Amino acid sequence: MANSGRFKKLLFSAALFNWIAASALCFAYQPLFQIGGITPLPTHPLFLQLFAVLAFLFGVGYYWASRDLERNRNIIILGTLGKLLVFLFSLGYWLAGSISWKLLILVSVDLVYALLFIHILTTGTTCNEARFQ
């Protein structure tokens, strides 16, 4: 891939973002939500913590992809879809008046990463493709 150094750094930053967000959601969601004025505050942490576990595991996938872009291309595709869906679901709930705009701002980071992942997927050329050009 032509920009593999930049792409690897981007994917590593996505891994860090997911690990930090997952840790915050798992261990400190109440004070963070209260400080940010994010409503509604979850009444039971199980589903929030399960989401955090999945976000953490996606971070592991982004780390693997940062180590080998070609071998882990499908992880980048899966991450793109996941981040787009997190944003779109949040946008729908915000439009319905069910969540605060502050939460929508936070998940907008996922939209930015999704767009950057699309850039990685559409810009890069794998070794196999390069042989046939």
FENBELWO-V438252 format. One record per helix or strand. SS is the DSSP state (alpha for helix, beta for strand). FROM is the first residue (numbers start at 1). LEN is the number of residues. If there is no record, write none. Layout:
BEGIN
SS_FROM_LEN / SS_FROM_LEN
END
This chain:
BEGIN
alpha_4_24 / alpha_29_8 / alpha_46_22 / alpha_73_23 / alpha_101_23 / alpha_127_5
END
